[in-house]
Amino acid sequence: MKLVIMTRPTFFVEEDKILTSLFEEGMDFMHLFKPGSEPVYSERLLTLLPDEYYRRITVHDHFYLREEYGLRSIHLEQPGTELPYGYKGEVSRTCTSLEQVAQWKKKSSYIFLKSIFNSQSNPNDRQAFTYEELKSASKSGIIDRHVYALGGINLDNIRQIADLGFGGVVICGDLWNRFNIHQGQDFKELISHFKKLQKAVS
């Protein structure tokens, strides 16, 4: 399975150092997710990262950053959102229903299926599917290697996600909750946990 790391939705002081360390440890897919932020802050974060890692970064908004920094691709939070005029590169999408997955999967490099479990970073995002619904979707081919599980994914349930046939997992709260953005400077626990996640999906 693929391991996708999604940034915290807000910026914080040590972020560039942590992201660089994650890349150094082998992070292949990072989604830059900063909803409602000014583009200048995303630009600043990108300039603080080694440019050799830009090809591993996908942006969720401010899509001009993809061309300006040579990033991997863009991601649409609403699956039906129109692509930027003239855009020819990879695109991924977040879907909130199995019907959306079936509709948009062939038009996407991959799909995030949201709210698999209760979110660990947003208490308002609750589990939206039963195990039986997901199992049925897997048997019918709706869930496959192009669909990645998002929402409440952690070491305890990654194996279950793999058994359901998902092609990847999206990690956010399970990783970032291991670092105090207001007081923390030592992020060894976060990096250690990332390595455990790597092993779990391999």
Rosetta constraint file for C-alpha pairs under 8 A:
AtomPair CA 1 CA 145 HARMONIC 7.87 0.50
AtomPair CA 1 CA 162 HARMONIC 7.18 0.50
AtomPair CA 1 CA 166 HARMONIC 7.46 0.50
AtomPair CA 1 CA 167 HARMONIC 5.08 0.50
AtomPair CA 1 CA 168 HARMONIC 4.55 0.50
AtomPair CA 1 CA 169 HARMONIC 7.25 0.50
AtomPair CA 1 CA 201 HARMONIC 5.36 0.50
AtomPair CA 1 CA 202 HARMONIC 6.57 0.50
AtomPair CA 2 CA 167 HARMONIC 6.26 0.50
AtomPair CA 2 CA 168 HARMONIC 4.15 0.50
AtomPair CA 2 CA 169 HARMONIC 6.35 0.50
AtomPair CA 2 CA 201 HARMONIC 6.94 0.50
AtomPair CA 3 CA 27 HARMONIC 7.87 0.50
AtomPair CA 3 CA 28 HARMONIC 7.53 0.50
AtomPair CA 3 CA 29 HARMONIC 6.85 0.50
AtomPair CA 3 CA 168 HARMONIC 5.79 0.50
AtomPair CA 3 CA 169 HARMONIC 5.44 0.50
AtomPair CA 3 CA 170 HARMONIC 6.36 0.50
AtomPair CA 3 CA 171 HARMONIC 7.50 0.50
AtomPair CA 3 CA 197 HARMONIC 7.85 0.50
AtomPair CA 3 CA 198 HARMONIC 7.04 0.50
AtomPair CA 3 CA 201 HARMONIC 6.85 0.50
AtomPair CA 4 CA 27 HARMONIC 7.91 0.50
AtomPair CA 4 CA 28 HARMONIC 7.41 0.50
AtomPair CA 4 CA 29 HARMONIC 4.93 0.50
AtomPair CA 4 CA 30 HARMONIC 5.85 0.50
AtomPair CA 4 CA 31 HARMONIC 7.23 0.50
AtomPair CA 4 CA 168 HARMONIC 7.29 0.50
AtomPair CA 4 CA 169 HARMONIC 6.12 0.50
AtomPair CA 4 CA 170 HARMONIC 4.72 0.50
AtomPair CA 4 CA 171 HARMONIC 6.17 0.50
AtomPair CA 5 CA 27 HARMONIC 7.68 0.50
AtomPair CA 5 CA 29 HARMONIC 6.30 0.50
AtomPair CA 5 CA 30 HARMONIC 4.92 0.50
AtomPair CA 5 CA 31 HARMONIC 6.27 0.50
AtomPair CA 5 CA 170 HARMONIC 5.87 0.50
AtomPair CA 5 CA 171 HARMONIC 5.03 0.50
AtomPair CA 5 CA 172 HARMONIC 6.22 0.50
AtomPair CA 6 CA 30 HARMONIC 5.77 0.50
AtomPair CA 6 CA 31 HARMONIC 4.67 0.50
AtomPair CA 6 CA 32 HARMONIC 6.36 0.50
AtomPair CA 6 CA 33 HARMONIC 6.50 0.50
AtomPair CA 6 CA 170 HARMONIC 6.71 0.50
AtomPair CA 6 CA 171 HARMONIC 6.06 0.50
AtomPair CA 6 CA 172 HARMONIC 5.22 0.50
AtomPair CA 7 CA 30 HARMONIC 7.35 0.50
AtomPair CA 7 CA 31 HARMONIC 6.30 0.50
AtomPair CA 7 CA 32 HARMONIC 5.62 0.50
AtomPair CA 7 CA 33 HARMONIC 5.66 0.50
AtomPair CA 7 CA 34 HARMONIC 7.58 0.50
AtomPair CA 7 CA 172 HARMONIC 6.53 0.50
AtomPair CA 8 CA 33 HARMONIC 6.92 0.50
AtomPair CA 8 CA 34 HARMONIC 7.23 0.50
AtomPair CA 8 CA 172 HARMONIC 6.78 0.50
AtomPair CA 8 CA 173 HARMONIC 7.79 0.50
AtomPair CA 8 CA 176 HARMONIC 6.89 0.50
AtomPair CA 9 CA 33 HARMONIC 5.66 0.50
AtomPair CA 9 CA 34 HARMONIC 4.48 0.50
AtomPair CA 9 CA 35 HARMONIC 6.23 0.50
AtomPair CA 10 CA 34 HARMONIC 5.90 0.50
AtomPair CA 11 CA 15 HARMONIC 6.97 0.50
AtomPair CA 11 CA 34 HARMONIC 7.62 0.50
AtomPair CA 11 CA 41 HARMONIC 7.91 0.50
AtomPair CA 12 CA 181 HARMONIC 6.26 0.50
AtomPair CA 13 CA 181 HARMONIC 7.40 0.50
AtomPair CA 14 CA 18 HARMONIC 6.32 0.50
AtomPair CA 14 CA 181 HARMONIC 7.52 0.50
AtomPair CA 14 CA 185 HARMONIC 7.14 0.50
AtomPair CA 15 CA 19 HARMONIC 6.08 0.50
AtomPair CA 15 CA 45 HARMONIC 7.99 0.50
AtomPair CA 16 CA 20 HARMONIC 6.01 0.50
AtomPair CA 16 CA 45 HARMONIC 6.31 0.50
AtomPair CA 16 CA 48 HARMONIC 6.09 0.50
AtomPair CA 16 CA 49 HARMONIC 6.14 0.50
AtomPair CA 17 CA 21 HARMONIC 6.22 0.50
AtomPair CA 18 CA 22 HARMONIC 6.19 0.50
AtomPair CA 18 CA 187 HARMONIC 7.16 0.50
AtomPair CA 19 CA 23 HARMONIC 6.22 0.50
AtomPair CA 19 CA 49 HARMONIC 7.72 0.50
AtomPair CA 20 CA 24 HARMONIC 6.18 0.50
AtomPair CA 20 CA 49 HARMONIC 6.20 0.50
AtomPair CA 20 CA 50 HARMONIC 7.29 0.50
AtomPair CA 21 CA 25 HARMONIC 6.21 0.50
AtomPair CA 21 CA 191 HARMONIC 7.60 0.50
AtomPair CA 22 CA 26 HARMONIC 6.49 0.50
AtomPair CA 22 CA 27 HARMONIC 5.52 0.50
AtomPair CA 22 CA 191 HARMONIC 6.78 0.50
AtomPair CA 22 CA 194 HARMONIC 7.66 0.50
AtomPair CA 23 CA 27 HARMONIC 4.56 0.50
AtomPair CA 23 CA 28 HARMONIC 7.09 0.50
AtomPair CA 23 CA 53 HARMONIC 7.05 0.50
AtomPair CA 25 CA 195 HARMONIC 7.70 0.50
AtomPair CA 28 CA 56 HARMONIC 5.76 0.50
AtomPair CA 29 CA 56 HARMONIC 5.22 0.50
AtomPair CA 29 CA 57 HARMONIC 6.24 0.50
AtomPair CA 29 CA 58 HARMONIC 7.63 0.50
AtomPair CA 30 CA 56 HARMONIC 6.18 0.50
AtomPair CA 30 CA 57 HARMONIC 4.92 0.50
AtomPair CA 30 CA 58 HARMONIC 6.26 0.50
AtomPair CA 31 CA 57 HARMONIC 5.80 0.50
AtomPair CA 31 CA 58 HARMONIC 4.77 0.50
AtomPair CA 31 CA 59 HARMONIC 5.92 0.50
AtomPair CA 31 CA 60 HARMONIC 7.19 0.50
AtomPair CA 32 CA 57 HARMONIC 6.78 0.50
AtomPair CA 32 CA 58 HARMONIC 5.99 0.50
AtomPair CA 32 CA 59 HARMONIC 4.91 0.50
AtomPair CA 32 CA 60 HARMONIC 6.24 0.50
AtomPair CA 33 CA 59 HARMONIC 6.62 0.50
AtomPair CA 33 CA 60 HARMONIC 5.50 0.50
AtomPair CA 33 CA 61 HARMONIC 7.64 0.50
AtomPair CA 34 CA 42 HARMONIC 7.82 0.50
AtomPair CA 34 CA 60 HARMONIC 7.54 0.50
AtomPair CA 34 CA 61 HARMONIC 7.87 0.50
AtomPair CA 35 CA 60 HARMONIC 7.89 0.50
AtomPair CA 35 CA 61 HARMONIC 7.55 0.50
AtomPair CA 37 CA 41 HARMONIC 7.24 0.50
AtomPair CA 37 CA 42 HARMONIC 7.96 0.50
AtomPair CA 38 CA 42 HARMONIC 7.39 0.50
AtomPair CA 39 CA 43 HARMONIC 6.23 0.50
AtomPair CA 39 CA 62 HARMONIC 6.16 0.50
AtomPair CA 40 CA 44 HARMONIC 6.14 0.50
AtomPair CA 41 CA 45 HARMONIC 6.27 0.50
AtomPair CA 42 CA 46 HARMONIC 6.19 0.50
AtomPair CA 43 CA 47 HARMONIC 6.25 0.50
AtomPair CA 43 CA 65 HARMONIC 7.55 0.50
AtomPair CA 44 CA 48 HARMONIC 6.50 0.50
AtomPair CA 45 CA 49 HARMONIC 6.74 0.50
AtomPair CA 46 CA 51 HARMONIC 7.98 0.50
AtomPair CA 47 CA 51 HARMONIC 7.69 0.50
AtomPair CA 49 CA 53 HARMONIC 7.41 0.50
AtomPair CA 50 CA 54 HARMONIC 7.59 0.50
AtomPair CA 53 CA 57 HARMONIC 7.23 0.50
AtomPair CA 54 CA 69 HARMONIC 6.82 0.50
AtomPair CA 54 CA 70 HARMONIC 6.29 0.50
AtomPair CA 54 CA 71 HARMONIC 4.92 0.50
AtomPair CA 54 CA 72 HARMONIC 6.85 0.50
AtomPair CA 55 CA 70 HARMONIC 6.46 0.50
AtomPair CA 55 CA 71 HARMONIC 4.78 0.50
AtomPair CA 55 CA 72 HARMONIC 4.49 0.50
AtomPair CA 56 CA 71 HARMONIC 6.82 0.50
AtomPair CA 56 CA 72 HARMONIC 5.52 0.50
AtomPair CA 57 CA 71 HARMONIC 5.49 0.50
AtomPair CA 57 CA 72 HARMONIC 5.30 0.50
AtomPair CA 57 CA 73 HARMONIC 7.08 0.50
AtomPair CA 58 CA 66 HARMONIC 7.64 0.50
AtomPair CA 58 CA 71 HARMONIC 6.36 0.50
AtomPair CA 58 CA 72 HARMONIC 5.43 0.50
AtomPair CA 58 CA 73 HARMONIC 4.79 0.50
AtomPair CA 58 CA 74 HARMONIC 5.27 0.50
AtomPair CA 58 CA 75 HARMONIC 6.60 0.50
AtomPair CA 59 CA 63 HARMONIC 6.56 0.50
AtomPair CA 59 CA 65 HARMONIC 7.56 0.50
AtomPair CA 59 CA 66 HARMONIC 7.01 0.50
AtomPair CA 59 CA 71 HARMONIC 7.86 0.50
AtomPair CA 59 CA 73 HARMONIC 6.65 0.50
AtomPair CA 59 CA 74 HARMONIC 4.94 0.50
AtomPair CA 59 CA 75 HARMONIC 5.95 0.50
AtomPair CA 60 CA 74 HARMONIC 5.98 0.50
AtomPair CA 60 CA 75 HARMONIC 4.75 0.50
AtomPair CA 60 CA 76 HARMONIC 6.11 0.50
AtomPair CA 60 CA 77 HARMONIC 6.94 0.50
AtomPair CA 61 CA 74 HARMONIC 7.58 0.50
AtomPair CA 61 CA 75 HARMONIC 7.49 0.50
AtomPair CA 61 CA 76 HARMONIC 7.78 0.50
AtomPair CA 63 CA 67 HARMONIC 7.84 0.50
AtomPair CA 63 CA 74 HARMONIC 6.49 0.50
AtomPair CA 63 CA 84 HARMONIC 7.64 0.50
AtomPair CA 64 CA 68 HARMONIC 6.24 0.50
AtomPair CA 65 CA 69 HARMONIC 5.73 0.50
AtomPair CA 65 CA 70 HARMONIC 7.66 0.50
AtomPair CA 65 CA 71 HARMONIC 7.22 0.50
AtomPair CA 66 CA 70 HARMONIC 5.46 0.50
AtomPair CA 66 CA 71 HARMONIC 4.55 0.50
AtomPair CA 66 CA 72 HARMONIC 6.91 0.50
AtomPair CA 66 CA 73 HARMONIC 6.35 0.50
AtomPair CA 66 CA 74 HARMONIC 6.98 0.50
AtomPair CA 67 CA 71 HARMONIC 6.67 0.50
AtomPair CA 72 CA 90 HARMONIC 7.53 0.50
AtomPair CA 73 CA 89 HARMONIC 6.41 0.50
AtomPair CA 73 CA 90 HARMONIC 5.13 0.50
AtomPair CA 73 CA 91 HARMONIC 5.90 0.50
AtomPair CA 73 CA 92 HARMONIC 7.86 0.50
AtomPair CA 74 CA 90 HARMONIC 6.72 0.50
AtomPair CA 74 CA 91 HARMONIC 5.17 0.50
AtomPair CA 74 CA 92 HARMONIC 6.60 0.50
AtomPair CA 75 CA 91 HARMONIC 5.60 0.50
AtomPair CA 75 CA 92 HARMONIC 4.72 0.50
AtomPair CA 75 CA 93 HARMONIC 5.42 0.50
AtomPair CA 75 CA 94 HARMONIC 7.69 0.50
AtomPair CA 76 CA 81 HARMONIC 6.61 0.50
AtomPair CA 76 CA 91 HARMONIC 7.41 0.50
AtomPair CA 76 CA 92 HARMONIC 6.33 0.50
AtomPair CA 76 CA 93 HARMONIC 4.70 0.50
AtomPair CA 76 CA 94 HARMONIC 6.41 0.50
AtomPair CA 77 CA 81 HARMONIC 7.93 0.50
AtomPair CA 77 CA 93 HARMONIC 5.99 0.50
AtomPair CA 77 CA 94 HARMONIC 5.11 0.50
AtomPair CA 77 CA 95 HARMONIC 7.76 0.50
AtomPair CA 78 CA 93 HARMONIC 6.90 0.50
AtomPair CA 78 CA 94 HARMONIC 6.28 0.50
AtomPair CA 78 CA 95 HARMONIC 7.12 0.50
AtomPair CA 79 CA 93 HARMONIC 5.30 0.50
AtomPair CA 79 CA 94 HARMONIC 6.03 0.50
AtomPair CA 79 CA 95 HARMONIC 6.18 0.50
AtomPair CA 79 CA 100 HARMONIC 7.58 0.50
AtomPair CA 79 CA 104 HARMONIC 7.00 0.50
AtomPair CA 83 CA 87 HARMONIC 6.49 0.50
AtomPair CA 90 CA 108 HARMONIC 7.45 0.50
AtomPair CA 90 CA 109 HARMONIC 6.05 0.50
AtomPair CA 91 CA 108 HARMONIC 5.59 0.50
AtomPair CA 91 CA 109 HARMONIC 5.72 0.50
AtomPair CA 91 CA 110 HARMONIC 7.65 0.50
AtomPair CA 92 CA 108 HARMONIC 5.14 0.50
AtomPair CA 92 CA 109 HARMONIC 5.36 0.50
AtomPair CA 92 CA 110 HARMONIC 5.12 0.50
AtomPair CA 92 CA 111 HARMONIC 5.67 0.50
AtomPair CA 92 CA 112 HARMONIC 7.67 0.50
AtomPair CA 93 CA 104 HARMONIC 7.99 0.50
AtomPair CA 93 CA 108 HARMONIC 6.75 0.50
AtomPair CA 93 CA 110 HARMONIC 6.93 0.50
AtomPair CA 93 CA 111 HARMONIC 5.07 0.50
AtomPair CA 93 CA 112 HARMONIC 6.13 0.50
AtomPair CA 94 CA 111 HARMONIC 5.83 0.50
AtomPair CA 94 CA 112 HARMONIC 4.55 0.50
AtomPair CA 94 CA 113 HARMONIC 6.05 0.50
AtomPair CA 94 CA 114 HARMONIC 6.69 0.50
AtomPair CA 95 CA 100 HARMONIC 5.76 0.50
AtomPair CA 95 CA 101 HARMONIC 6.03 0.50
AtomPair CA 95 CA 111 HARMONIC 6.84 0.50
AtomPair CA 95 CA 112 HARMONIC 6.00 0.50
AtomPair CA 95 CA 113 HARMONIC 5.07 0.50
AtomPair CA 95 CA 114 HARMONIC 6.13 0.50
AtomPair CA 96 CA 100 HARMONIC 6.91 0.50
AtomPair CA 96 CA 113 HARMONIC 5.91 0.50
AtomPair CA 96 CA 114 HARMONIC 5.25 0.50
AtomPair CA 96 CA 115 HARMONIC 7.26 0.50
AtomPair CA 97 CA 101 HARMONIC 6.53 0.50
AtomPair CA 97 CA 113 HARMONIC 7.19 0.50
AtomPair CA 97 CA 114 HARMONIC 7.87 0.50
AtomPair CA 98 CA 102 HARMONIC 6.30 0.50
AtomPair CA 98 CA 113 HARMONIC 7.80 0.50
AtomPair CA 98 CA 137 HARMONIC 7.44 0.50
AtomPair CA 98 CA 142 HARMONIC 7.20 0.50
AtomPair CA 99 CA 103 HARMONIC 6.26 0.50
AtomPair CA 100 CA 104 HARMONIC 6.04 0.50
AtomPair CA 101 CA 105 HARMONIC 5.48 0.50
AtomPair CA 101 CA 111 HARMONIC 6.96 0.50
AtomPair CA 101 CA 113 HARMONIC 7.32 0.50
AtomPair CA 101 CA 142 HARMONIC 6.90 0.50
AtomPair CA 101 CA 147 HARMONIC 7.94 0.50
AtomPair CA 102 CA 142 HARMONIC 5.83 0.50
AtomPair CA 104 CA 108 HARMONIC 6.40 0.50
AtomPair CA 104 CA 111 HARMONIC 7.96 0.50
AtomPair CA 105 CA 109 HARMONIC 7.62 0.50
AtomPair CA 105 CA 110 HARMONIC 6.67 0.50
AtomPair CA 105 CA 111 HARMONIC 6.34 0.50
AtomPair CA 105 CA 146 HARMONIC 7.31 0.50
AtomPair CA 105 CA 147 HARMONIC 7.84 0.50
AtomPair CA 109 CA 146 HARMONIC 7.11 0.50
AtomPair CA 110 CA 146 HARMONIC 4.64 0.50
AtomPair CA 110 CA 147 HARMONIC 5.75 0.50
AtomPair CA 110 CA 148 HARMONIC 7.29 0.50
AtomPair CA 111 CA 146 HARMONIC 6.20 0.50
AtomPair CA 111 CA 147 HARMONIC 4.74 0.50
AtomPair CA 111 CA 148 HARMONIC 5.99 0.50
AtomPair CA 112 CA 147 HARMONIC 5.93 0.50
AtomPair CA 112 CA 148 HARMONIC 4.84 0.50
AtomPair CA 112 CA 149 HARMONIC 5.96 0.50
AtomPair CA 112 CA 150 HARMONIC 6.05 0.50
AtomPair CA 112 CA 170 HARMONIC 7.78 0.50
AtomPair CA 113 CA 147 HARMONIC 6.66 0.50
AtomPair CA 113 CA 148 HARMONIC 6.11 0.50
AtomPair CA 113 CA 149 HARMONIC 5.35 0.50
AtomPair CA 113 CA 150 HARMONIC 5.75 0.50
AtomPair CA 114 CA 149 HARMONIC 6.63 0.50
AtomPair CA 114 CA 150 HARMONIC 4.74 0.50
AtomPair CA 114 CA 151 HARMONIC 5.82 0.50
AtomPair CA 115 CA 119 HARMONIC 6.91 0.50
AtomPair CA 115 CA 125 HARMONIC 6.29 0.50
AtomPair CA 115 CA 126 HARMONIC 6.00 0.50
AtomPair CA 115 CA 127 HARMONIC 4.95 0.50
AtomPair CA 115 CA 128 HARMONIC 5.47 0.50
AtomPair CA 115 CA 129 HARMONIC 7.57 0.50
AtomPair CA 115 CA 150 HARMONIC 6.05 0.50
AtomPair CA 115 CA 151 HARMONIC 4.62 0.50
AtomPair CA 115 CA 152 HARMONIC 7.40 0.50
AtomPair CA 116 CA 127 HARMONIC 5.37 0.50
AtomPair CA 116 CA 128 HARMONIC 6.21 0.50
AtomPair CA 116 CA 129 HARMONIC 6.25 0.50
AtomPair CA 116 CA 149 HARMONIC 6.39 0.50
AtomPair CA 116 CA 150 HARMONIC 6.04 0.50
AtomPair CA 116 CA 151 HARMONIC 5.26 0.50
AtomPair CA 116 CA 152 HARMONIC 6.87 0.50
AtomPair CA 116 CA 153 HARMONIC 7.85 0.50
AtomPair CA 117 CA 126 HARMONIC 6.51 0.50
AtomPair CA 117 CA 127 HARMONIC 4.27 0.50
AtomPair CA 117 CA 128 HARMONIC 7.25 0.50
AtomPair CA 117 CA 129 HARMONIC 7.95 0.50
AtomPair CA 117 CA 150 HARMONIC 7.94 0.50
AtomPair CA 117 CA 151 HARMONIC 5.30 0.50
AtomPair CA 117 CA 152 HARMONIC 4.76 0.50
AtomPair CA 117 CA 153 HARMONIC 6.93 0.50
AtomPair CA 118 CA 123 HARMONIC 7.38 0.50
AtomPair CA 118 CA 125 HARMONIC 6.10 0.50
AtomPair CA 118 CA 126 HARMONIC 4.33 0.50
AtomPair CA 118 CA 127 HARMONIC 4.67 0.50
AtomPair CA 118 CA 151 HARMONIC 6.16 0.50
AtomPair CA 118 CA 152 HARMONIC 5.09 0.50
AtomPair CA 119 CA 123 HARMONIC 6.07 0.50
AtomPair CA 119 CA 124 HARMONIC 7.68 0.50
AtomPair CA 119 CA 125 HARMONIC 5.44 0.50
AtomPair CA 119 CA 126 HARMONIC 6.22 0.50
AtomPair CA 119 CA 127 HARMONIC 7.62 0.50
AtomPair CA 119 CA 151 HARMONIC 4.79 0.50
AtomPair CA 119 CA 152 HARMONIC 4.23 0.50
AtomPair CA 119 CA 153 HARMONIC 7.90 0.50
AtomPair CA 119 CA 173 HARMONIC 7.43 0.50
AtomPair CA 120 CA 151 HARMONIC 7.38 0.50
AtomPair CA 120 CA 152 HARMONIC 5.30 0.50
AtomPair CA 120 CA 172 HARMONIC 7.82 0.50
AtomPair CA 120 CA 173 HARMONIC 4.90 0.50
AtomPair CA 120 CA 174 HARMONIC 6.40 0.50
AtomPair CA 121 CA 172 HARMONIC 7.04 0.50
AtomPair CA 121 CA 173 HARMONIC 4.55 0.50
AtomPair CA 121 CA 174 HARMONIC 7.85 0.50
AtomPair CA 121 CA 177 HARMONIC 7.74 0.50
AtomPair CA 125 CA 151 HARMONIC 7.64 0.50
AtomPair CA 127 CA 151 HARMONIC 7.73 0.50
AtomPair CA 129 CA 133 HARMONIC 6.18 0.50
AtomPair CA 129 CA 134 HARMONIC 6.72 0.50
AtomPair CA 130 CA 134 HARMONIC 6.49 0.50
AtomPair CA 131 CA 135 HARMONIC 6.06 0.50
AtomPair CA 132 CA 136 HARMONIC 6.08 0.50
AtomPair CA 133 CA 137 HARMONIC 6.19 0.50
AtomPair CA 134 CA 138 HARMONIC 6.15 0.50
AtomPair CA 134 CA 143 HARMONIC 7.66 0.50
AtomPair CA 134 CA 164 HARMONIC 6.97 0.50
AtomPair CA 135 CA 139 HARMONIC 6.26 0.50
AtomPair CA 135 CA 164 HARMONIC 5.92 0.50
AtomPair CA 136 CA 140 HARMONIC 6.22 0.50
AtomPair CA 137 CA 141 HARMONIC 6.22 0.50
AtomPair CA 137 CA 142 HARMONIC 5.14 0.50
AtomPair CA 137 CA 143 HARMONIC 5.63 0.50
AtomPair CA 138 CA 142 HARMONIC 5.78 0.50
AtomPair CA 138 CA 143 HARMONIC 4.54 0.50
AtomPair CA 138 CA 144 HARMONIC 6.54 0.50
AtomPair CA 138 CA 164 HARMONIC 6.13 0.50
AtomPair CA 138 CA 165 HARMONIC 6.10 0.50
AtomPair CA 139 CA 143 HARMONIC 7.89 0.50
AtomPair CA 143 CA 147 HARMONIC 5.81 0.50
AtomPair CA 143 CA 164 HARMONIC 7.79 0.50
AtomPair CA 143 CA 165 HARMONIC 6.37 0.50
AtomPair CA 143 CA 166 HARMONIC 6.01 0.50
AtomPair CA 144 CA 165 HARMONIC 5.43 0.50
AtomPair CA 144 CA 166 HARMONIC 5.26 0.50
AtomPair CA 144 CA 167 HARMONIC 5.97 0.50
AtomPair CA 145 CA 165 HARMONIC 6.74 0.50
AtomPair CA 145 CA 166 HARMONIC 5.43 0.50
AtomPair CA 145 CA 167 HARMONIC 3.48 0.50
AtomPair CA 145 CA 168 HARMONIC 7.08 0.50
AtomPair CA 146 CA 166 HARMONIC 7.41 0.50
AtomPair CA 146 CA 167 HARMONIC 5.60 0.50
AtomPair CA 146 CA 168 HARMONIC 7.90 0.50
AtomPair CA 147 CA 166 HARMONIC 5.60 0.50
AtomPair CA 147 CA 167 HARMONIC 5.55 0.50
AtomPair CA 147 CA 168 HARMONIC 6.82 0.50
AtomPair CA 148 CA 166 HARMONIC 5.62 0.50
AtomPair CA 148 CA 167 HARMONIC 5.49 0.50
AtomPair CA 148 CA 168 HARMONIC 4.36 0.50
AtomPair CA 148 CA 169 HARMONIC 5.09 0.50
AtomPair CA 148 CA 170 HARMONIC 6.66 0.50
AtomPair CA 149 CA 153 HARMONIC 7.50 0.50
AtomPair CA 149 CA 161 HARMONIC 7.22 0.50
AtomPair CA 149 CA 166 HARMONIC 6.57 0.50
AtomPair CA 149 CA 168 HARMONIC 6.32 0.50
AtomPair CA 149 CA 169 HARMONIC 4.76 0.50
AtomPair CA 149 CA 170 HARMONIC 6.02 0.50
AtomPair CA 150 CA 169 HARMONIC 6.27 0.50
AtomPair CA 150 CA 170 HARMONIC 5.01 0.50
AtomPair CA 150 CA 171 HARMONIC 7.17 0.50
AtomPair CA 151 CA 170 HARMONIC 7.44 0.50
AtomPair CA 151 CA 171 HARMONIC 7.78 0.50
AtomPair CA 152 CA 171 HARMONIC 7.91 0.50
AtomPair CA 152 CA 173 HARMONIC 7.45 0.50
AtomPair CA 152 CA 174 HARMONIC 7.38 0.50
AtomPair CA 153 CA 157 HARMONIC 6.35 0.50
AtomPair CA 153 CA 158 HARMONIC 6.51 0.50
AtomPair CA 153 CA 169 HARMONIC 7.02 0.50
AtomPair CA 153 CA 170 HARMONIC 7.05 0.50
AtomPair CA 153 CA 171 HARMONIC 6.18 0.50
AtomPair CA 153 CA 174 HARMONIC 7.03 0.50
AtomPair CA 154 CA 158 HARMONIC 6.07 0.50
AtomPair CA 154 CA 171 HARMONIC 7.38 0.50
AtomPair CA 154 CA 174 HARMONIC 5.85 0.50
AtomPair CA 154 CA 197 HARMONIC 7.93 0.50
AtomPair CA 155 CA 159 HARMONIC 7.92 0.50
AtomPair CA 155 CA 196 HARMONIC 7.85 0.50
AtomPair CA 155 CA 197 HARMONIC 6.55 0.50
AtomPair CA 155 CA 200 HARMONIC 6.98 0.50
AtomPair CA 157 CA 161 HARMONIC 6.44 0.50
AtomPair CA 158 CA 162 HARMONIC 6.29 0.50
AtomPair CA 158 CA 169 HARMONIC 7.60 0.50
AtomPair CA 158 CA 200 HARMONIC 7.01 0.50
AtomPair CA 158 CA 201 HARMONIC 7.26 0.50
AtomPair CA 159 CA 163 HARMONIC 6.20 0.50
AtomPair CA 159 CA 200 HARMONIC 7.55 0.50
AtomPair CA 159 CA 201 HARMONIC 7.95 0.50
AtomPair CA 160 CA 164 HARMONIC 6.37 0.50
AtomPair CA 161 CA 165 HARMONIC 6.79 0.50
AtomPair CA 161 CA 166 HARMONIC 6.06 0.50
AtomPair CA 161 CA 169 HARMONIC 7.79 0.50
AtomPair CA 162 CA 166 HARMONIC 5.67 0.50
AtomPair CA 162 CA 167 HARMONIC 7.43 0.50
AtomPair CA 162 CA 168 HARMONIC 7.83 0.50
AtomPair CA 171 CA 175 HARMONIC 6.67 0.50
AtomPair CA 172 CA 176 HARMONIC 6.18 0.50
AtomPair CA 173 CA 177 HARMONIC 5.42 0.50
AtomPair CA 174 CA 178 HARMONIC 7.36 0.50
AtomPair CA 175 CA 179 HARMONIC 8.00 0.50
AtomPair CA 175 CA 190 HARMONIC 6.18 0.50
AtomPair CA 175 CA 193 HARMONIC 6.94 0.50
AtomPair CA 175 CA 194 HARMONIC 6.95 0.50
AtomPair CA 176 CA 190 HARMONIC 7.15 0.50
AtomPair CA 178 CA 187 HARMONIC 7.96 0.50
AtomPair CA 178 CA 189 HARMONIC 6.61 0.50
AtomPair CA 178 CA 190 HARMONIC 5.47 0.50
AtomPair CA 179 CA 184 HARMONIC 6.19 0.50
AtomPair CA 179 CA 187 HARMONIC 6.22 0.50
AtomPair CA 179 CA 189 HARMONIC 7.68 0.50
AtomPair CA 179 CA 190 HARMONIC 6.44 0.50
AtomPair CA 180 CA 184 HARMONIC 4.72 0.50
AtomPair CA 187 CA 191 HARMONIC 6.48 0.50
AtomPair CA 188 CA 192 HARMONIC 6.02 0.50
AtomPair CA 189 CA 193 HARMONIC 6.12 0.50
AtomPair CA 190 CA 194 HARMONIC 6.25 0.50
AtomPair CA 191 CA 195 HARMONIC 6.43 0.50
AtomPair CA 192 CA 196 HARMONIC 6.58 0.50
AtomPair CA 193 CA 197 HARMONIC 6.33 0.50
AtomPair CA 194 CA 198 HARMONIC 6.25 0.50
AtomPair CA 195 CA 199 HARMONIC 6.40 0.50
AtomPair CA 196 CA 200 HARMONIC 6.20 0.50
AtomPair CA 197 CA 201 HARMONIC 6.43 0.50
AtomPair CA 198 CA 202 HARMONIC 6.27 0.50
